[in-house]
């Protein structure tokens, strides 16, 4: 009798699992789902110049002699000028100390790329994507997508060339079709300044987060809220670095053009 009850219980559990699996919503079509997410990223990139925001940046590294160095923690206010990719930047805090009299300076944050596809499209073309699973996070469904560089890709932009050397996962809000976060590992060395300024070695890790910032007439906009790069590298070809670079963006608001 005991074995019979146990066998019945096991069968009931298996039946319940099977029913739950049958009721599970199928994963979305990869092509249309990823195309919608990519278009949302492109839309945010196109209208970012309308927004003022604050930027907190810190970098910690260890040099060849094992000493810890830091550029400190600085908070800047960024205001658009109306010229694409050009902002007026004003220092607000330096290592927690307010800087009330700092003068704004002009900075350019536009990509210098050849005519052709955008950096977002070029990066997407440089990678292969696989829809993996669905996860429930903070009460919302997110689709987990695995990505890796496509060996056959021939990227035209810096974004594309870097993307080809990354592998990892992104979490995309299923309802909003917006990238929520991403985690990647460099599969090759990543260089800045043709490798003469900084070279971050293979195995470096990159993580990022995005979040909604407002709901303009054209629909809710999501923006980048944090980026972190950790790993080993070299500066100026010779100085060994252990990098832990963090940037945070917050207090987004549609702003009047800075003069």
Backbone as CSV, one residue per row, in Angstrom:
resi,resn,N_x,N_y,N_z,CA_x,CA_y,CA_z,C_x,C_y,C_z
1,UNK,0.828,-1.202,0.000,0.000,0.000,0.000,0.871,1.265,0.000
2,UNK,1.941,1.272,0.815,2.810,2.436,0.883,3.452,2.727,-0.453
3,UNK,3.962,1.662,-1.119,4.594,1.867,-2.417,3.591,2.370,-3.440
4,UNK,2.343,1.863,-3.367,1.302,2.288,-4.298,0.994,3.770,-4.127
5,UNK,0.883,4.204,-2.863,0.630,5.619,-2.605,1.783,6.482,-3.102
6,UNK,3.003,6.023,-2.873,4.176,6.777,-3.313,4.184,6.900,-4.830
7,UNK,3.893,5.762,-5.515,3.886,5.772,-6.972,2.812,6.724,-7.491
8,UNK,1.645,6.706,-6.827,0.552,7.599,-7.231,0.946,9.056,-7.033
9,UNK,1.583,9.334,-5.902,2.008,10.711,-5.624,3.003,11.196,-6.667
10,UNK,3.966,10.319,-7.029,4.960,10.682,-8.040,4.282,10.973,-9.361
11,UNK,3.312,10.144,-9.746,2.602,10.348,-11.003,1.830,11.663,-11.000
12,UNK,1.218,11.984,-9.832,0.489,13.240,-9.733,1.424,14.441,-9.875
13,UNK,2.611,14.363,-9.244,3.596,15.444,-9.354,4.047,15.606,-10.793
14,UNK,4.346,14.473,-11.452,4.774,14.533,-12.846,3.681,15.115,-13.730
15,UNK,2.417,14.740,-13.437,1.309,15.285,-14.221,1.179,16.789,-14.019
16,UNK,1.378,17.237,-12.770,1.284,18.673,-12.477,2.387,19.438,-13.190
17,UNK,3.602,18.862,-13.184,4.722,19.514,-13.872,4.426,19.593,-15.359
18,UNK,3.898,18.493,-15.902,3.581,18.491,-17.327,2.523,19.517,-17.673
19,UNK,1.510,19.672,-16.825,0.459,20.657,-17.069,1.013,22.068,-17.009
20,UNK,1.880,22.303,-16.040,2.485,23.634,-15.919,3.325,23.943,-17.140
21,UNK,4.079,22.959,-17.615,4.912,23.168,-18.792,4.056,23.449,-20.018
22,UNK,2.925,22.753,-20.125,2.053,22.957,-21.270,1.441,24.349,-21.260
23,UNK,1.225,24.903,-20.036,0.598,26.210,-19.927,1.611,27.359,-20.077
24,UNK,2.896,27.029,-20.014,3.909,28.077,-20.093,3.843,28.777,-21.452
25,UNK,3.869,30.083,-21.431,3.805,30.850,-22.665,5.062,30.626,-23.491
26,UNK,4.861,30.408,-24.771,6.003,30.193,-25.656,6.864,31.449,-25.715
27,UNK,8.139,31.279,-25.945,9.041,32.413,-26.102,8.676,33.173,-27.375
28,UNK,8.891,34.488,-27.387,8.520,35.274,-28.571,9.386,34.940,-29.775
29,UNK,8.857,35.254,-30.953,9.635,35.088,-32.174,10.894,35.947,-32.092
30,UNK,12.049,35.317,-32.260,13.324,36.013,-32.035,13.506,37.202,-32.963
31,UNK,13.227,37.022,-34.258,13.509,38.081,-35.227,12.709,39.345,-34.940
32,UNK,11.393,39.221,-34.767,10.566,40.404,-34.546,10.803,41.011,-33.166
33,UNK,11.033,40.165,-32.161,11.264,40.654,-30.798,12.558,41.464,-30.733
34,UNK,13.628,40.923,-31.309,14.911,41.615,-31.270,14.892,42.866,-32.142
35,UNK,14.159,42.831,-33.243,14.057,44.021,-34.096,13.372,45.160,-33.339
36,UNK,12.337,44.835,-32.564,11.643,45.863,-31.783,12.554,46.433,-30.703
37,UNK,13.316,45.566,-30.030,14.239,46.035,-28.994,15.327,46.915,-29.599
38,UNK,15.824,46.521,-30.776,16.868,47.317,-31.428,16.335,48.685,-31.852
39,UNK,15.093,48.740,-32.342,14.506,50.014,-32.730,14.321,50.920,-31.520
40,UNK,13.971,50.354,-30.363,13.847,51.166,-29.155,15.190,51.734,-28.718
41,UNK,16.260,50.940,-28.857,17.594,51.451,-28.558,17.955,52.595,-29.502
42,UNK,17.648,52.420,-30.780,17.963,53.457,-31.766,17.161,54.725,-31.494
43,UNK,15.900,54.571,-31.110,15.056,55.734,-30.805,15.629,56.515,-29.632
44,UNK,16.057,55.812,-28.568,16.657,56.489,-27.415,17.921,57.227,-27.823
45,UNK,18.718,56.602,-28.693,19.948,57.245,-29.153,19.648,58.509,-29.955
46,UNK,18.583,58.458,-30.773,18.249,59.615,-31.615,17.810,60.820,-30.804
47,UNK,17.092,60.591,-29.696,16.523,61.725,-28.964,17.281,62.046,-27.681
48,UNK,18.403,61.382,-27.441,19.146,61.645,-26.207,19.572,63.103,-26.113
49,UNK,19.793,63.727,-27.261,20.214,65.119,-27.270,19.178,66.091,-26.743
50,UNK,17.967,65.634,-26.479,16.946,66.503,-25.884,17.071,66.580,-24.364
51,UNK,17.832,65.681,-23.781,17.811,65.497,-22.335,19.020,66.114,-21.641
52,UNK,18.739,66.737,-20.509,19.783,67.066,-19.545,19.829,65.917,-18.541
53,UNK,20.999,65.705,-17.946,21.131,64.626,-16.967,22.383,64.855,-16.141
54,UNK,22.537,64.063,-15.107,23.743,64.114,-14.281,24.547,62.833,-14.503
55,UNK,25.847,62.986,-14.382,26.750,61.853,-14.621,27.743,61.743,-13.467
56,UNK,27.786,60.568,-12.841,28.735,60.298,-11.762,29.764,59.295,-12.283
57,UNK,31.035,59.626,-12.156,32.079,58.783,-12.731,33.192,58.544,-11.728
58,UNK,33.666,57.301,-11.665,34.805,56.970,-10.814,35.625,55.891,-11.473
59,UNK,36.915,55.920,-11.255,37.790,54.890,-11.805,38.881,54.565,-10.789
60,UNK,39.060,53.303,-10.528,40.109,52.840,-9.623,41.007,51.894,-10.400
61,UNK,42.311,52.043,-10.263,43.232,51.141,-10.951,44.473,50.908,-10.101
62,UNK,45.139,49.795,-10.375,46.403,49.484,-9.708,47.496,49.520,-10.760
63,UNK,48.572,50.239,-10.479,49.614,50.367,-11.483,50.667,49.264,-11.352
64,UNK,51.725,49.368,-12.125,52.763,48.342,-12.195,53.396,48.066,-10.839
65,UNK,53.406,49.060,-9.962,54.060,48.911,-8.665,53.078,48.504,-7.570
66,UNK,51.857,48.160,-7.952,50.880,47.662,-6.997,50.163,48.742,-6.218
67,UNK,50.419,50.001,-6.532,49.765,51.080,-5.804,48.366,51.322,-6.367
68,UNK,47.458,51.685,-5.467,46.089,51.964,-5.874,45.987,53.439,-6.238
69,UNK,45.423,53.707,-7.390,45.208,55.084,-7.812,43.746,55.289,-8.146
70,UNK,43.278,56.509,-8.019,41.879,56.789,-8.326,41.759,58.182,-8.900
71,UNK,40.913,58.285,-9.894,40.614,59.590,-10.447,39.593,60.327,-9.602
72,UNK,39.176,59.721,-8.480,38.175,60.341,-7.636,36.776,60.120,-8.182
73,UNK,35.809,60.669,-7.482,34.408,60.583,-7.898,33.934,61.984,-8.236
74,UNK,33.494,62.164,-9.450,33.019,63.478,-9.884,31.592,63.367,-10.403
75,UNK,30.815,64.405,-10.124,29.447,64.485,-10.625,29.351,65.705,-11.531
76,UNK,28.858,65.476,-12.741,28.707,66.545,-13.721,27.236,66.719,-14.092
77,UNK,26.883,67.945,-14.451,25.599,68.210,-15.089,25.843,68.318,-16.584
78,UNK,25.047,67.601,-17.374,25.172,67.621,-18.821,23.912,68.246,-19.409
79,UNK,24.082,69.301,-20.236,22.933,69.954,-20.849,23.141,70.040,-22.353
80,UNK,22.087,69.732,-23.125,22.224,69.749,-24.582,22.365,71.168,-25.124
81,UNK,23.019,71.278,-26.276,23.209,72.581,-26.918,22.311,72.774,-28.129
82,UNK,21.679,71.710,-28.583,20.913,71.764,-29.822,21.717,71.267,-31.001
83,UNK,23.033,71.220,-30.853,23.905,70.662,-31.876,24.066,69.169,-31.590
84,UNK,23.814,68.310,-32.567,23.830,66.856,-32.312,25.121,66.386,-31.638
85,UNK,24.958,65.690,-30.499,26.092,65.105,-29.807,26.954,66.075,-29.030
86,UNK,26.543,67.341,-28.931,27.342,68.354,-28.233,26.588,68.819,-26.990
87,UNK,27.290,68.786,-25.840,26.698,69.168,-24.561,27.567,70.220,-23.881
88,UNK,26.945,70.936,-22.949,27.693,71.783,-22.030,27.783,71.023,-20.712
89,UNK,29.003,70.815,-20.240,29.235,70.022,-19.028,29.717,70.935,-17.904
90,UNK,29.093,70.797,-16.733,29.485,71.615,-15.574,29.730,70.702,-14.384
91,UNK,30.877,70.874,-13.731,31.230,70.082,-12.557,30.391,70.528,-11.370
92,UNK,29.686,69.563,-10.749,28.855,69.858,-9.582,29.526,69.452,-8.279
93,UNK,30.188,68.276,-8.287,30.835,67.762,-7.080,32.167,67.125,-7.446
94,UNK,33.134,67.268,-6.551,34.438,66.632,-6.707,34.747,65.891,-5.408
95,UNK,34.688,64.559,-5.437,34.873,63.736,-4.240,33.944,64.160,-3.112
96,UNK,32.685,64.397,-3.448,31.672,64.725,-2.456,31.616,66.179,-2.048
97,UNK,32.538,66.993,-2.546,32.569,68.416,-2.196,31.903,69.224,-3.307
98,UNK,30.862,70.012,-2.997,30.204,70.825,-4.025,31.177,71.809,-4.668
99,UNK,30.998,72.047,-5.966,31.818,73.007,-6.705,30.855,74.046,-7.283
100,UNK,30.507,75.060,-6.516,29.433,75.977,-6.922,29.801,76.909,-8.069
101,UNK,31.086,77.188,-8.279,31.486,78.211,-9.249,32.107,77.637,-10.518
102,UNK,31.939,76.339,-10.751,32.538,75.737,-11.939,31.879,76.278,-13.205
103,UNK,32.691,76.579,-14.203,32.173,77.093,-15.465,31.860,75.938,-16.418
104,UNK,30.767,76.036,-17.150,30.441,74.991,-18.122,31.499,74.923,-19.227
105,UNK,31.723,73.709,-19.727,32.637,73.527,-20.849,31.944,72.707,-21.932
106,UNK,32.329,72.946,-23.154,31.730,72.275,-24.294,32.386,70.901,-24.480
107,UNK,31.560,69.868,-24.609,32.081,68.524,-24.877,31.272,67.901,-26.007
108,UNK,31.939,67.065,-26.788,31.286,66.365,-27.891,31.144,64.893,-27.542
109,UNK,29.949,64.375,-27.698,29.704,62.964,-27.442,29.017,62.326,-28.640
110,UNK,29.495,62.679,-29.805,28.954,62.087,-31.016,30.000,61.169,-31.618
111,UNK,29.532,60.110,-32.208,30.444,59.147,-32.816,30.895,59.679,-34.169
112,UNK,32.185,59.590,-34.413,32.715,59.960,-35.715,32.792,58.681,-36.549
113,UNK,31.781,58.446,-37.349,31.694,57.203,-38.102,31.554,57.505,-39.582
114,UNK,31.955,56.577,-40.425,31.782,56.767,-41.858,30.305,56.749,-42.224
115,UNK,30.008,57.234,-43.425,28.634,57.171,-43.901,28.220,55.709,-43.991
116,UNK,27.001,55.417,-43.616,26.530,54.037,-43.649,25.659,53.766,-42.447
117,UNK,25.621,52.520,-42.011,24.724,52.149,-40.922,25.187,52.758,-39.601
118,UNK,24.252,52.899,-38.694,24.542,53.498,-37.397,25.357,52.532,-36.542
119,UNK,25.885,53.067,-35.424,26.652,52.220,-34.520,25.821,51.091,-33.942
120,UNK,24.541,51.373,-33.622,23.668,50.339,-33.073,23.431,49.237,-34.099
121,UNK,23.114,49.619,-35.338,22.893,48.619,-36.384,24.168,47.838,-36.679
122,UNK,25.308,48.543,-36.662,26.576,47.883,-36.950,26.926,46.878,-35.852
123,UNK,26.676,47.265,-34.579,26.947,46.348,-33.472,26.046,45.124,-33.554
124,UNK,24.766,45.337,-33.886,23.834,44.209,-33.999,24.269,43.266,-35.118
125,UNK,24.748,43.841,-36.219,25.175,43.012,-37.354,26.453,42.237,-37.046
126,UNK,27.208,42.694,-36.039,28.472,42.031,-35.699,28.297,40.886,-34.721
127,UNK,27.051,40.634,-34.272,26.818,39.610,-33.266,25.746,38.617,-33.714
128,UNK,25.771,37.455,-33.088,24.738,36.440,-33.263,23.931,36.358,-31.971
129,UNK,22.606,36.246,-32.088,21.715,36.270,-30.933,20.892,34.986,-30.855
130,UNK,20.664,34.533,-29.612,19.821,33.367,-29.372,18.907,33.659,-28.191
131,UNK,17.594,33.560,-28.402,16.635,33.717,-27.306,16.707,32.462,-26.434
132,UNK,16.990,32.646,-25.141,17.294,31.517,-24.262,16.117,31.127,-23.378
133,UNK,15.560,32.098,-22.639,14.526,31.746,-21.665,13.798,33.009,-21.219
134,UNK,12.775,32.794,-20.397,12.025,33.882,-19.793,12.282,33.864,-18.285
135,UNK,12.462,35.055,-17.687,12.638,35.175,-16.244,11.657,36.208,-15.699
136,UNK,11.183,35.979,-14.498,10.308,36.934,-13.818,11.163,37.775,-12.885
137,UNK,11.248,39.069,-13.140,12.091,39.962,-12.345,11.258,41.162,-11.908
138,UNK,11.150,41.354,-10.585,10.388,42.479,-10.028,8.975,42.545,-10.611
139,UNK,8.357,41.379,-10.761,6.981,41.330,-11.217,6.776,41.472,-12.706
140,UNK,7.863,41.511,-13.481,7.746,41.660,-14.935,8.536,40.552,-15.629
141,UNK,8.019,40.127,-16.774,8.697,39.099,-17.544,9.829,39.708,-18.360
142,UNK,10.991,39.071,-18.289,12.138,39.481,-19.095,12.611,38.299,-19.927
143,UNK,12.965,38.584,-21.163,13.486,37.570,-22.067,15.015,37.650,-22.045
144,UNK,15.640,36.529,-21.761,17.104,36.473,-21.704,17.619,36.066,-23.085
145,UNK,18.532,36.856,-23.611,19.084,36.623,-24.944,20.598,36.465,-24.834
146,UNK,21.109,35.384,-25.368,22.560,35.179,-25.406,23.115,35.779,-26.699
147,UNK,24.294,36.403,-26.607,24.920,36.962,-27.803,26.407,36.623,-27.828
148,UNK,26.955,36.636,-29.015,28.390,36.416,-29.220,28.781,37.030,-30.549
149,UNK,30.054,37.359,-30.689,30.532,37.947,-31.924,30.407,36.985,-33.091
150,UNK,30.079,37.534,-34.247,29.980,36.746,-35.467,31.328,36.807,-36.183
151,UNK,32.052,35.689,-36.284,33.381,35.705,-36.925,33.345,36.217,-38.356
152,UNK,32.202,36.067,-39.028,32.110,36.481,-40.431,31.769,37.959,-40.596
153,UNK,31.468,38.660,-39.491,31.050,40.055,-39.582,32.212,40.964,-39.972
154,UNK,31.899,42.030,-40.695,32.900,43.040,-41.080,32.391,44.409,-40.629
155,UNK,32.501,44.725,-39.339,31.942,45.980,-38.813,32.609,47.210,-39.405
156,UNK,31.822,48.287,-39.506,32.292,49.545,-40.073,32.613,50.590,-39.005
157,UNK,32.088,50.412,-37.795,32.206,51.425,-36.751,32.944,50.867,-35.536
158,UNK,33.328,51.775,-34.639,33.979,51.350,-33.402,33.031,50.499,-32.563
159,UNK,31.744,50.896,-32.529,30.769,50.116,-31.780,30.696,48.684,-32.297
160,UNK,30.701,48.544,-33.616,30.640,47.220,-34.213,31.876,46.391,-33.943
161,UNK,33.035,47.030,-34.006,34.288,46.297,-33.770,34.391,45.820,-32.328
162,UNK,33.933,46.630,-31.384,33.939,46.211,-29.982,32.914,45.101,-29.758
163,UNK,31.708,45.266,-30.334,30.654,44.266,-30.166,31.105,42.894,-30.637
164,UNK,31.879,42.848,-31.698,32.339,41.565,-32.248,33.236,40.830,-31.261
165,UNK,33.820,41.547,-30.307,34.740,40.939,-29.350,34.087,40.689,-27.986
166,UNK,32.745,40.646,-27.945,32.036,40.439,-26.693,31.117,39.220,-26.779
167,UNK,30.877,38.605,-25.624,29.914,37.515,-25.516,29.241,37.625,-24.157
168,UNK,27.944,37.341,-24.102,27.248,37.433,-22.821,25.758,37.324,-22.992
169,UNK,25.007,38.004,-22.115,23.554,37.937,-22.114,22.961,39.329,-21.912
170,UNK,21.783,39.549,-22.484,20.998,40.749,-22.197,19.620,40.319,-21.727
171,UNK,19.040,41.130,-20.850,17.689,40.902,-20.338,16.793,41.973,-20.934
172,UNK,15.745,41.575,-21.642,14.869,42.505,-22.342,13.463,42.405,-21.759
173,UNK,12.918,43.544,-21.327,11.554,43.570,-20.807,10.610,43.111,-21.920
174,UNK,9.857,42.041,-21.648,9.061,41.439,-22.720,7.945,42.357,-23.203
175,UNK,7.307,43.069,-22.298,6.206,43.938,-22.701,6.705,45.209,-23.375
176,UNK,7.723,45.847,-22.796,8.221,47.121,-23.324,9.161,46.944,-24.500
177,UNK,9.714,45.728,-24.677,10.737,45.494,-25.715,11.941,46.408,-25.499
178,UNK,12.317,46.597,-24.243,13.449,47.459,-23.891,14.510,46.642,-23.170
179,UNK,15.770,46.896,-23.496,16.884,46.260,-22.802,16.953,46.807,-21.385
180,UNK,16.921,45.897,-20.397,16.968,46.285,-18.991,18.397,46.242,-18.469
181,UNK,19.109,45.178,-18.787,20.504,45.074,-18.363,21.257,44.135,-19.290
182,UNK,22.566,44.216,-19.211,23.404,43.341,-20.014,24.694,43.024,-19.275
183,UNK,25.221,41.841,-19.541,26.501,41.419,-18.970,27.309,40.780,-20.088
184,UNK,28.565,41.178,-20.209,29.393,40.680,-21.302,30.816,40.443,-20.829
185,UNK,31.499,39.553,-21.533,32.915,39.282,-21.301,33.661,39.492,-22.611
186,UNK,34.806,40.148,-22.552,35.606,40.362,-23.754,36.274,39.059,-24.172
187,UNK,36.083,38.674,-25.425,36.693,37.455,-25.952,38.029,37.736,-26.600
188,UNK,38.439,39.007,-26.619,39.728,39.421,-27.161,40.103,40.739,-26.498
189,UNK,41.329,41.200,-26.685,41.727,42.493,-26.138,40.928,43.609,-26.803
190,UNK,40.511,44.603,-26.001,39.778,45.757,-26.508,40.658,46.980,-26.335
191,UNK,40.916,47.698,-27.424,41.850,48.827,-27.400,41.129,50.151,-27.589
192,UNK,41.697,51.185,-26.970,41.252,52.553,-27.161,42.467,53.362,-27.600
193,UNK,42.248,54.292,-28.526,43.367,55.074,-29.016,44.367,54.219,-29.762
194,UNK,43.868,53.297,-30.610,44.714,52.393,-31.397,45.646,51.562,-30.521
195,UNK,45.230,51.361,-29.266,46.032,50.562,-28.352,47.152,51.332,-27.688
196,UNK,47.347,52.576,-28.076,48.428,53.385,-27.506,48.020,54.007,-26.175
197,UNK,46.724,54.194,-25.949,46.261,54.824,-24.712,45.931,53.764,-23.675
198,UNK,44.930,52.924,-23.946,44.531,51.862,-23.032,44.194,50.607,-23.826
199,UNK,44.663,49.472,-23.333,44.274,48.180,-23.884,43.747,47.332,-22.733
200,UNK,42.463,46.973,-22.805,41.840,46.123,-21.792,41.903,44.691,-22.289
201,UNK,42.442,43.794,-21.462,42.729,42.445,-21.912,41.485,41.566,-21.994
202,UNK,41.632,40.507,-22.773,40.613,39.471,-22.886,40.194,39.007,-21.491
203,UNK,38.901,38.783,-21.298,38.385,38.375,-19.996,37.797,39.519,-19.197
204,UNK,38.005,40.759,-19.649,37.393,41.899,-18.963,35.873,41.758,-18.997
205,UNK,35.215,42.282,-17.972,33.758,42.162,-17.870,33.110,43.544,-17.955
206,UNK,31.988,43.571,-18.644,31.231,44.810,-18.820,29.788,44.541,-18.412
207,UNK,29.227,45.428,-17.603,27.817,45.316,-17.250,27.154,46.681,-17.403
208,UNK,25.869,46.669,-17.750,25.134,47.922,-17.945,23.689,47.742,-17.528
209,UNK,23.045,48.867,-17.189,21.626,48.858,-16.866,20.939,50.011,-17.584
210,UNK,19.640,49.828,-17.857,18.806,50.874,-18.448,17.490,50.925,-17.682
211,UNK,16.810,52.081,-17.742,15.543,52.242,-17.031,14.713,53.313,-17.724
212,UNK,13.384,53.273,-17.538,12.541,54.323,-18.115,12.780,55.649,-17.410
213,UNK,12.780,56.744,-18.181,13.032,58.055,-17.588,11.825,58.981,-17.666
214,UNK,10.944,58.805,-18.648,9.726,59.616,-18.716,8.802,59.022,-19.766
215,UNK,7.678,59.700,-19.999,6.700,59.236,-20.985,6.280,60.400,-21.879
216,UNK,7.102,60.762,-22.868,6.737,61.829,-23.795,5.625,61.365,-24.733
217,UNK,5.104,62.259,-25.571,3.996,61.879,-26.460,4.302,60.664,-27.334
218,UNK,5.560,60.491,-27.736,5.895,59.369,-28.611,6.084,58.063,-27.858
219,UNK,5.876,58.065,-26.547,5.985,56.831,-25.779,7.113,56.884,-24.770
220,UNK,7.066,55.966,-23.807,8.062,55.947,-22.734,9.463,55.742,-23.286
221,UNK,10.415,56.488,-22.730,11.806,56.419,-23.169,12.652,55.779,-22.079
222,UNK,13.490,54.839,-22.467,14.451,54.218,-21.565,15.836,54.741,-21.914
223,UNK,16.647,54.986,-20.874,18.006,55.475,-21.075,18.989,54.644,-20.254
224,UNK,20.250,54.745,-20.630,21.323,54.084,-19.902,21.457,54.708,-18.525
225,UNK,21.547,53.853,-17.484,21.669,54.363,-16.121,22.991,53.989,-15.456
226,UNK,23.671,52.941,-15.933,24.985,52.612,-15.357,25.792,51.771,-16.326
227,UNK,27.108,51.888,-16.197,28.042,51.092,-16.976,29.245,50.798,-16.098
228,UNK,29.677,49.537,-16.078,30.833,49.161,-15.265,31.770,48.288,-16.094
229,UNK,33.057,48.597,-16.050,34.079,47.815,-16.749,35.116,47.372,-15.715
230,UNK,35.362,46.076,-15.620,36.377,45.548,-14.709,37.291,44.605,-15.476
231,UNK,38.562,44.622,-15.132,39.490,43.717,-15.789,40.922,44.199,-15.703
232,UNK,41.796,43.465,-16.374,43.208,43.808,-16.428,43.519,44.477,-17.769
233,UNK,44.517,45.325,-17.773,44.904,45.978,-19.020,46.243,46.678,-18.904
234,UNK,46.533,47.491,-19.911,47.765,48.284,-19.902,47.463,49.681,-20.417
235,UNK,48.179,50.655,-19.861,48.080,52.040,-20.306,49.407,52.447,-20.932
236,UNK,49.324,53.136,-22.057,50.523,53.593,-22.769,51.474,52.433,-23.045
237,UNK,50.920,51.263,-23.303,51.644,50.055,-23.707,52.433,49.383,-22.592
238,UNK,52.807,50.088,-21.535,53.728,49.504,-20.560,53.151,49.398,-19.148
239,UNK,52.284,50.297,-18.739,51.841,50.311,-17.342,50.675,49.357,-17.142
240,UNK,50.849,48.387,-16.251,49.797,47.420,-15.980,48.698,48.067,-15.157
241,UNK,47.442,47.762,-15.522,46.300,48.333,-14.830,45.319,47.240,-14.396
242,UNK,44.745,47.428,-13.227,43.561,46.669,-12.842,42.430,47.681,-12.789
243,UNK,41.521,47.588,-13.732,40.526,48.634,-13.947,39.195,48.283,-13.289
244,UNK,38.605,49.267,-12.651,37.249,49.155,-12.119,36.599,50.518,-12.351
245,UNK,36.026,50.668,-13.527,35.506,51.965,-13.958,33.980,51.937,-13.931
246,UNK,33.381,52.890,-13.233,31.931,52.929,-13.078,31.415,54.304,-13.486
247,UNK,30.364,54.309,-14.306,29.683,55.552,-14.669,28.200,55.358,-14.389
248,UNK,27.580,56.356,-13.773,26.144,56.322,-13.514,25.507,57.579,-14.096
249,UNK,24.329,57.423,-14.677,23.582,58.542,-15.233,22.224,58.608,-14.543
250,UNK,21.803,59.802,-14.144,20.565,59.930,-13.394,19.985,61.330,-13.562
251,UNK,18.787,61.547,-13.018,18.079,62.831,-13.094,17.896,63.299,-14.539
252,UNK,17.485,62.389,-15.401,17.179,62.773,-16.781,15.958,63.693,-16.809
253,UNK,16.003,64.691,-17.675,14.844,65.537,-17.888,14.966,66.215,-19.251
254,UNK,13.825,66.359,-19.928,13.828,67.115,-21.190,14.179,68.550,-20.856
255,UNK,15.152,69.101,-21.573,15.715,70.376,-21.147,15.687,71.412,-22.263
256,UNK,15.712,72.671,-21.852,15.929,73.747,-22.803,17.374,73.698,-23.262
257,UNK,17.599,74.132,-24.460,18.950,74.089,-25.033,19.862,75.034,-24.272
258,UNK,21.062,74.506,-23.882,22.054,75.328,-23.189,22.725,76.278,-24.161
259,UNK,23.052,77.475,-23.694,23.729,78.481,-24.521,25.185,78.615,-24.110
